[in-house]
Amino acid sequence: MLLPPPVPAGLAVPHLVTDPTSSHTRDLSDADAARGRVRTALKATRKEGAQAGQGADWAGAARAVAEYLPHLYALLACVEADDLLLRSDPVYFYWRASLSSQPLKKGAKRVPLPSLHAELTATLLAYALCLANQASTLVASLGSYEIASSVSSSAIKVHDETINQAADTLCKASGVLMHLAEVVIPRWEAAVGLEALRTRPIDMSREVTTALAKMCLADANLLAIRRLLSRSLSVAHSTTTPGPPLPPSHPSPSLLAKLHLQVYTLYDEARSLVKTVSSSSSGASGAGGISPALRRYLSDGRTLALALSYKWLGVDAGEHGSAGDALGFLALAAKELDALKEKDKGLRGLKGLAQKARSAGKGRKGKVQEEVESTEAFRSAYKKVNDTVSFEPIPSAQTLQSRLPSGRAALALKPYTAASPSFRPRAVGSGALPPSKAAPPPPPKSLNASMAGMGIGGAGAEDESSDEEDGEGDAVLGDYFGAGQYF
């Protein structure tokens, strides 16, 4: 899924501050030029020619933002050291929000955000979303290379490395977003007070940035699963001759189930955060809720990951001779997949959204239909065994859900380290930055995952809460990550 980053309004950085000693004239000019490049790059991603961001230069936009960050950190350090003085307090920055439903409804409305901490928040958010979009376009460029007969084994290795690169970029984006949630936004709130931030876009809150961090990490773990499966898929694609027994080269179905359970857990946690903060947002504040398209993205990703975990648990049981358990888990998988299909039907029935639903649902429909056929093939084979040989009872759904294993993470986020300032307060020379005047943020909370090649840890359980509102909104952005790809 491509997430449009926030876009800043133009301003002249030298006009924001007073330089009493005139020692930062060149520095302020360089910072102004760097911010101008950021605005140009981010605006280019919104142009009509870059259809829904598909043709945008996300790598170039991320690079422009990364080059601006050292100047921004330097401005913060100098203002906090009173080496530069703000012309007005607070100083306001104007950014066009991207994920909040209320500003989106009002078109190109830019939201005034107080303090340099706001500029840092919006800039880091734009950086993380550009990184995530860069990964998405990398994956989209590959197509279904694992099952393409024209792709050689050497080309598959090259494409596998691209998958690794995209996953690494998503882990980096996740780290930036978690740094926002745990460090930058708490400092912003402490600096200006929560009352001054009542109208900030909801995507610049702790809850939503945490949700986006978990979503990017879930997307990265899906790519790790795809990379794990690519070799066996290139030999014999599971939907070509679906059903048991699995070939010797196929990864452990038990491992695949646990990896998908971790993806489910991350999507579920992100979805819960977004639902909570959207429902608690006050319409009077102007902040608005998170866009329905993003809510649906998380909901669909959660449902598909749960379905695939059930499927692989069923296959694992069947491969070990437990036909009754296999049939029970595969029935649960089929139920979740049917829920995705029904959601698409409901979207197509909404007035004015028929064309958008057909366009957006094409990739997901292919993936879901593939999994429906694969699940049914395994179910038919195990049913035949159970009806003629095993005669095992099929456990209830509650019994099977109580047996769900803990999820296992293939990848963890990459912690973000703040960029080194491009210049320093003259009073402190080249020494360490002065401590922030704002109250320190709470200690970071790491996600429950550690990376060791494909090594791994978290758990998932089915959430019975209603998904009715997740089916609303712009269907064009509502596909799960890597729609139409093979994980």
C-alpha positions as CSV (number, residue, x, y, z in Angstrom):
1,M,0.0,0.0,0.0
2,L,1.3,3.5,-0.9
3,L,0.8,6.0,1.9
4,P,0.9,9.7,0.7
5,P,3.4,11.6,2.9
6,P,2.6,15.0,4.4
7,V,3.7,18.0,2.3
8,P,5.1,21.2,3.8
9,A,4.1,24.8,2.8
10,G,6.8,27.0,1.6
11,L,8.7,29.2,4.1
12,A,12.1,31.0,4.4
13,V,14.1,29.4,7.2
14,P,16.3,32.6,7.7
15,H,13.0,34.5,8.5
16,L,12.1,32.2,11.3
17,V,15.0,33.0,13.6
18,T,17.3,35.9,14.5
19,D,21.1,35.3,14.4
20,P,22.5,37.7,17.0
21,T,26.2,37.0,16.1
22,S,25.6,36.6,12.3
23,S,27.6,33.5,12.5
24,H,25.0,31.2,11.0
25,T,24.2,33.1,7.8
26,R,25.5,30.4,5.5
27,D,24.1,27.6,7.7
28,L,20.6,29.1,7.5
29,S,20.8,29.5,3.8
30,D,21.8,25.9,3.4
31,A,18.9,24.7,5.7
32,D,16.5,26.8,3.6
33,A,17.7,25.2,0.4
34,A,17.5,21.7,1.8
35,R,13.9,22.3,3.0
36,G,13.0,23.7,-0.4
37,R,14.3,20.4,-2.0
38,V,12.2,18.4,0.4
39,R,9.1,20.4,-0.6
40,T,9.8,20.0,-4.3
41,A,10.4,16.3,-4.0
42,L,7.3,15.6,-1.9
43,K,5.1,17.8,-4.1
44,A,6.3,15.8,-7.1
45,T,5.0,12.6,-5.6
46,R,1.5,14.1,-5.6
47,K,1.4,15.1,-9.2
48,E,-1.3,13.7,-11.5
49,G,1.4,12.1,-13.7
50,A,2.5,9.9,-10.8
51,Q,-0.8,8.0,-10.7
52,A,-1.6,7.2,-7.1
53,G,2.1,7.6,-6.4
54,Q,3.0,4.6,-8.6
55,G,5.4,6.6,-10.8
56,A,6.8,8.7,-8.0
57,D,10.5,8.8,-7.2
58,W,10.2,7.7,-3.6
59,A,13.9,6.9,-3.2
60,G,14.7,10.5,-4.3
61,A,12.1,11.9,-1.9
62,A,13.5,9.9,1.0
63,R,17.0,11.1,0.1
64,A,15.9,14.7,0.0
65,V,14.3,14.4,3.5
66,A,17.4,12.6,4.9
67,E,19.6,15.5,3.7
68,Y,17.4,18.1,5.4
69,L,17.3,16.3,8.8
70,P,20.9,17.3,9.8
71,H,20.0,21.0,9.2
72,L,16.7,20.6,11.2
73,Y,18.5,18.9,14.2
74,A,21.1,21.7,14.0
75,L,18.3,24.4,14.1
76,L,16.8,22.7,17.2
77,A,20.1,22.6,19.0
78,C,20.9,26.2,18.3
79,V,17.5,27.4,19.4
80,E,17.7,25.4,22.6
81,A,21.1,26.8,23.3
82,D,19.9,30.4,22.6
83,D,22.5,30.6,19.8
84,L,19.6,31.4,17.5
85,L,16.4,33.2,18.6
86,L,12.9,32.5,17.3
87,R,11.3,35.6,15.8
88,S,7.9,34.5,17.3
89,D,7.1,32.0,20.0
90,P,5.7,29.6,19.1
91,V,6.8,29.5,15.5
92,Y,4.3,27.8,13.2
93,F,4.9,25.4,10.4
94,Y,2.2,24.5,7.8
95,W,1.9,20.9,6.5
96,R,-0.7,19.3,4.4
97,A,-1.8,16.1,6.2
98,S,-2.1,12.8,4.3
99,L,-3.8,10.2,6.5
100,S,-6.3,12.1,8.6
101,S,-9.8,11.9,7.1
102,Q,-10.9,15.4,8.2
103,P,-8.1,17.3,6.4
104,L,-8.5,15.0,3.4
105,K,-12.2,16.0,3.1
106,K,-11.2,19.6,3.0
107,G,-8.9,19.1,0.1
108,A,-5.5,20.7,0.2
109,K,-5.9,22.2,3.7
110,R,-2.6,22.8,5.5
111,V,-2.6,22.4,9.3
112,P,-0.6,24.9,11.4
113,L,1.8,23.1,13.8
114,P,3.5,24.9,16.6
115,S,7.3,24.7,17.4
116,L,10.3,23.3,15.7
117,H,9.4,19.9,17.3
118,A,6.4,19.9,15.0
119,E,8.6,20.4,11.9
120,L,10.8,17.5,13.1
121,T,7.7,15.3,13.6
122,A,6.2,16.0,10.2
123,T,9.6,15.7,8.5
124,L,10.3,12.3,10.1
125,L,6.8,11.1,9.3
126,A,7.3,12.1,5.6
127,Y,10.7,10.3,5.7
128,A,9.2,7.0,7.0
129,L,6.4,7.0,4.6
130,C,8.7,7.7,1.6
131,L,10.8,4.7,2.8
132,A,7.7,2.5,3.0
133,N,6.6,3.6,-0.4
134,Q,10.0,2.9,-1.8
135,A,9.8,-0.7,-0.6
136,S,6.3,-1.1,-2.0
137,T,7.4,0.1,-5.5
138,L,10.4,-2.2,-5.4
139,V,8.2,-5.2,-4.7
140,A,5.6,-4.2,-7.3
141,S,8.4,-4.0,-10.0
142,L,9.1,-7.7,-9.5
143,G,5.7,-9.2,-10.3
144,S,5.3,-12.9,-9.6
145,Y,8.9,-13.8,-10.5
146,E,8.8,-17.1,-8.5
147,I,6.4,-18.8,-10.8
148,A,7.4,-17.1,-14.1
149,S,8.8,-19.7,-16.5
150,S,10.9,-17.1,-18.3
151,V,12.8,-16.2,-15.1
152,S,16.1,-18.0,-14.7
153,S,17.5,-19.3,-11.5
154,S,20.2,-16.6,-11.5
155,A,17.5,-13.9,-12.0
156,I,15.5,-15.4,-9.1
157,K,18.5,-14.9,-6.8
158,V,18.7,-11.2,-8.0
159,H,15.0,-10.7,-7.3
160,D,15.3,-12.4,-3.9
161,E,17.9,-9.8,-3.0
162,T,15.5,-7.1,-4.1
163,I,12.9,-8.6,-1.7
164,N,15.5,-8.5,1.1
165,Q,16.3,-4.9,0.3
166,A,12.6,-3.9,0.4
167,A,12.1,-5.8,3.7
168,D,15.2,-4.0,5.1
169,T,13.8,-0.6,4.0
170,L,10.5,-1.4,5.7
171,C,12.3,-2.3,9.0
172,K,14.1,1.1,8.7
173,A,10.8,2.9,8.2
174,S,9.3,1.0,11.2
175,G,12.3,2.2,13.3
176,V,11.8,5.8,12.3
177,L,8.1,5.7,13.1
178,M,8.7,4.1,16.5
179,H,11.3,6.8,17.3
180,L,8.6,9.3,16.5
181,A,6.1,7.7,18.8
182,E,8.5,7.1,21.7
183,V,10.9,10.2,21.6
184,V,10.0,13.0,19.2
185,I,6.2,13.3,19.7
186,P,6.5,13.1,23.6
187,R,9.0,15.9,23.5
188,W,6.8,18.0,21.2
189,E,3.8,17.5,23.6
190,A,6.0,18.4,26.6
191,A,7.3,21.5,24.8
192,V,4.0,23.1,23.8
193,G,1.4,21.3,25.9
194,L,-1.5,19.0,24.7
195,E,-4.0,21.9,24.5
196,A,-2.0,23.5,21.8
197,L,-2.1,20.3,19.8
198,R,-5.8,19.7,19.8
199,T,-6.0,20.4,16.0
200,R,-2.9,18.5,14.9
201,P,-3.5,15.7,12.3
202,I,-4.2,12.4,13.9
203,D,-1.3,10.8,12.0
204,M,1.1,12.9,14.1
205,S,-0.1,11.3,17.3
206,R,1.8,8.6,19.3
207,E,-1.0,6.0,18.7
208,V,-1.0,6.3,14.9
209,T,2.7,6.5,14.5
210,T,3.0,3.3,16.6
211,A,0.3,1.7,14.5
212,L,2.2,2.6,11.3
213,A,5.4,1.2,12.8
214,K,3.7,-2.1,13.4
215,M,2.2,-2.1,10.0
216,C,5.5,-1.5,8.3
217,L,7.0,-4.3,10.4
218,A,4.2,-6.7,9.4
219,D,4.8,-5.8,5.8
220,A,8.5,-6.6,6.2
221,N,7.7,-9.9,7.8
222,L,5.4,-10.8,4.9
223,L,8.3,-10.2,2.5
224,A,10.5,-12.4,4.7
225,I,7.9,-15.2,4.3
226,R,7.8,-14.6,0.6
227,R,11.6,-14.9,0.4
228,L,11.5,-18.1,2.5
229,L,9.0,-19.6,0.0
230,S,10.5,-18.4,-3.2
231,R,12.8,-21.3,-3.8
232,S,10.1,-24.0,-3.3
233,L,7.6,-21.9,-5.4
234,S,10.1,-21.6,-8.3
235,V,10.4,-25.4,-8.3
236,A,6.6,-26.2,-8.1
237,H,4.1,-23.5,-7.4
238,S,1.6,-24.7,-4.8
239,T,-1.4,-23.6,-6.8
240,T,-0.3,-25.5,-9.9
241,T,-0.6,-28.9,-8.2
242,P,-2.1,-28.0,-4.8
243,G,-2.5,-30.5,-2.1
244,P,-0.5,-33.0,-0.1
245,P,2.2,-34.2,0.2
246,L,4.4,-31.2,0.3
247,P,7.7,-31.4,-1.7
248,P,10.9,-32.0,0.4
249,S,12.1,-28.5,-0.5
250,H,9.1,-26.8,1.0
251,P,9.6,-24.8,4.3
252,S,8.1,-26.2,7.4
253,P,4.3,-25.6,7.5
254,S,4.5,-25.2,11.3
255,L,7.1,-22.4,10.8
256,L,5.0,-20.7,8.2
257,A,2.0,-20.8,10.5
258,K,3.9,-19.1,13.3
259,L,5.4,-16.5,11.0
260,H,1.9,-15.6,9.7
261,L,0.6,-15.5,13.3
262,Q,3.2,-12.8,14.1
263,V,2.1,-10.9,11.0
264,Y,-1.5,-11.2,12.2
265,T,-0.5,-9.9,15.7
266,L,1.2,-6.8,14.3
267,Y,-1.7,-6.0,12.0
268,D,-4.2,-6.6,14.8
269,E,-2.3,-4.3,17.2
270,A,-2.0,-1.6,14.6
271,R,-5.7,-1.9,13.8
272,S,-6.7,-1.7,17.4
273,L,-4.6,1.5,17.9
274,V,-6.1,3.1,14.8
275,K,-9.7,2.2,15.8
276,T,-9.2,3.5,19.3
277,V,-7.7,6.9,18.3
278,S,-10.2,7.4,15.5
279,S,-13.2,6.7,17.7
280,S,-11.9,9.1,20.4
281,S,-11.1,11.9,18.0
282,S,-13.4,14.9,18.5
283,G,-15.0,16.2,15.3
284,A,-15.0,19.7,16.9
285,S,-11.2,19.7,17.1
286,G,-10.8,19.4,13.4
287,A,-8.3,16.6,13.8
288,G,-10.5,14.0,12.1
289,G,-10.1,10.2,12.2
290,I,-7.6,8.1,10.3
291,S,-8.6,7.5,6.7
292,P,-11.0,4.5,6.1
293,A,-8.7,3.2,3.4
294,L,-5.9,2.6,5.9
295,R,-8.3,1.0,8.4
296,R,-9.4,-1.4,5.7
297,Y,-5.8,-2.1,4.7
298,L,-5.0,-3.2,8.3
299,S,-8.2,-5.2,8.6
300,D,-7.7,-7.1,5.4
301,G,-4.1,-7.8,6.2
302,R,-5.1,-9.1,9.6
303,T,-7.7,-11.4,8.2
304,L,-5.5,-12.8,5.4
305,A,-2.6,-13.4,7.8
306,L,-4.9,-15.3,10.2
307,A,-6.4,-17.3,7.3
308,L,-2.9,-18.3,6.2
309,S,-1.8,-19.3,9.7
310,Y,-4.9,-21.5,10.0
311,K,-4.1,-23.0,6.6
312,W,-0.5,-23.9,7.4
313,L,-1.5,-25.3,10.8
314,G,-4.0,-27.5,9.0
315,V,-1.3,-28.6,6.5
316,D,1.1,-29.3,9.3
317,A,-1.5,-31.5,11.1
318,G,-2.3,-33.3,7.9
319,E,1.4,-34.0,7.1
320,H,1.7,-35.5,10.6
321,G,-1.3,-37.8,10.2
322,S,-3.9,-35.8,12.2
323,A,-6.6,-35.6,9.6
324,G,-9.3,-34.4,12.0
325,D,-7.2,-31.4,13.2
326,A,-6.2,-30.7,9.6
327,L,-9.8,-30.4,8.5
328,G,-10.7,-28.2,11.5
329,F,-7.9,-25.7,10.8
330,L,-8.6,-25.7,7.1
331,A,-12.3,-24.9,7.8
332,L,-11.2,-21.9,9.9
333,A,-9.0,-20.8,7.1
334,A,-11.8,-21.1,4.6
335,K,-14.1,-19.0,6.8
336,E,-11.6,-16.1,7.1
337,L,-11.0,-16.2,3.3
338,D,-14.8,-16.1,2.7
339,A,-15.0,-13.0,4.9
340,L,-12.5,-11.2,2.6
341,K,-14.5,-12.2,-0.4
342,E,-17.8,-11.0,1.1
343,K,-16.1,-7.7,2.0
344,D,-15.3,-7.1,-1.7
345,K,-18.9,-7.9,-2.7
346,G,-20.2,-5.4,-0.2
347,L,-17.8,-2.7,-1.5
348,R,-18.9,-3.3,-5.1
349,G,-22.5,-2.7,-3.9
350,L,-21.8,0.8,-2.6
351,K,-23.1,3.6,-4.8
352,G,-20.3,5.4,-6.6
353,L,-17.6,3.0,-5.6
354,A,-18.2,0.1,-8.1
355,Q,-15.4,1.1,-10.4
356,K,-12.9,1.8,-7.6
357,A,-13.7,-1.5,-6.0
358,R,-13.1,-3.4,-9.2
359,S,-9.8,-1.6,-9.7
360,A,-8.6,-2.0,-6.1
361,G,-9.9,-5.5,-5.6
362,K,-8.2,-7.1,-8.6
363,G,-4.9,-7.9,-7.0
364,R,-6.4,-9.0,-3.7
365,K,-9.0,-11.1,-5.5
366,G,-6.3,-13.0,-7.3
367,K,-4.4,-13.7,-4.0
368,V,-7.5,-14.6,-2.0
369,Q,-8.9,-16.8,-4.8
370,E,-5.6,-18.6,-5.1
371,E,-5.6,-19.3,-1.3
372,V,-9.3,-20.5,-1.5
373,E,-8.4,-23.0,-4.1
374,S,-5.2,-24.2,-2.3
375,T,-7.1,-24.5,1.0
376,E,-9.9,-26.5,-0.7
377,A,-7.4,-28.8,-2.4
378,F,-5.7,-29.7,0.9
379,R,-9.1,-30.0,2.6
380,S,-10.4,-32.5,0.0
381,A,-7.3,-34.6,0.2
382,Y,-7.4,-34.8,4.0
383,K,-11.1,-35.5,4.0
384,K,-10.7,-38.4,1.7
385,V,-8.0,-39.8,4.1
386,N,-10.2,-39.2,7.1
387,D,-13.3,-40.8,5.5
388,T,-11.5,-43.9,4.4
389,V,-8.6,-44.4,6.8
390,S,-8.4,-42.2,9.9
391,F,-12.1,-41.6,10.9
392,E,-10.9,-38.9,13.4
393,P,-13.4,-36.4,14.9
394,I,-13.1,-32.8,13.9
395,P,-12.4,-30.6,16.9
396,S,-14.5,-27.5,17.5
397,A,-13.2,-24.0,16.5
398,Q,-12.8,-23.1,20.2
399,T,-10.6,-26.1,20.8
400,L,-8.4,-25.4,17.8
401,Q,-8.0,-21.8,18.7
402,S,-6.9,-22.7,22.2
403,R,-4.1,-24.7,20.6
404,L,-2.7,-21.8,18.6
405,P,1.1,-21.5,19.0
406,S,3.0,-18.3,19.7
407,G,3.9,-16.3,16.6
408,R,7.5,-16.0,15.5
409,A,9.0,-12.9,14.0
410,A,11.3,-13.2,11.0
411,L,12.5,-9.5,11.2
412,A,12.6,-6.7,13.8
413,L,12.6,-3.0,13.3
414,K,15.8,-1.1,12.8
415,P,16.2,1.5,15.6
416,Y,16.5,5.0,14.3
417,T,19.5,7.1,15.3
418,A,19.0,10.9,15.0
419,A,21.1,12.5,12.2
420,S,24.2,14.4,13.3
421,P,23.6,18.2,13.2
422,S,25.1,19.9,10.2
423,F,26.2,22.8,12.4
424,R,26.6,23.4,16.1
425,P,25.8,26.2,18.5
426,R,28.9,28.5,18.6
427,A,28.8,28.4,22.4
428,V,29.4,24.7,22.6
429,G,31.6,24.2,19.5
430,S,31.9,20.6,18.5
431,G,30.9,19.2,21.8
432,A,27.7,17.3,22.6
433,L,24.3,18.8,22.0
434,P,22.8,20.6,24.9
435,P,20.0,18.7,26.7
436,S,16.5,19.4,25.6
437,K,14.5,21.9,27.7
438,A,11.5,19.7,27.3
439,A,10.7,17.0,29.8
440,P,12.4,13.7,28.8
441,P,10.1,11.2,27.0
442,P,9.2,7.9,28.6
443,P,11.7,5.1,28.1
444,P,11.3,3.3,24.7
445,K,9.4,0.1,24.5
446,S,10.8,-2.3,22.1
447,L,8.7,-4.6,19.9
448,N,8.8,-8.2,20.9
449,A,10.9,-9.4,18.1
450,S,14.7,-10.1,17.4
451,M,16.3,-11.0,14.2
452,A,18.7,-13.8,13.6
453,G,18.7,-14.6,9.9
454,M,15.3,-16.2,9.9
455,G,15.3,-16.6,13.5
456,I,12.7,-15.2,15.7
457,G,9.3,-14.5,19.0
458,G,4.9,-13.0,19.9
459,A,1.5,-14.6,19.7
460,G,-1.8,-14.0,18.0
461,A,-5.4,-14.7,18.9
462,E,-8.6,-14.0,17.0
463,D,-10.3,-10.7,17.8
464,E,-14.1,-10.9,17.7
465,S,-14.7,-7.2,17.5
466,S,-16.7,-5.8,14.6
467,D,-15.0,-4.8,11.3
468,E,-18.0,-3.0,9.9
469,E,-16.3,0.4,9.7
470,D,-13.2,-1.1,8.1
471,G,-15.1,-1.6,4.9
472,E,-15.7,2.1,4.3
473,G,-13.8,4.6,2.4
474,D,-11.5,4.8,-0.6
475,A,-11.1,1.3,-2.0
476,V,-8.2,2.3,-4.2
477,L,-5.8,2.4,-1.2
478,G,-7.4,-0.6,0.5
479,D,-5.4,-3.5,-0.7
480,Y,-3.1,-5.5,1.7
481,F,0.6,-5.2,1.3
482,G,1.9,-6.9,-1.9
483,A,-1.6,-7.5,-3.4
484,G,-1.3,-10.2,-6.0
485,Q,2.1,-11.3,-4.9
486,Y,3.0,-14.7,-3.5
487,F,4.1,-15.1,0.1
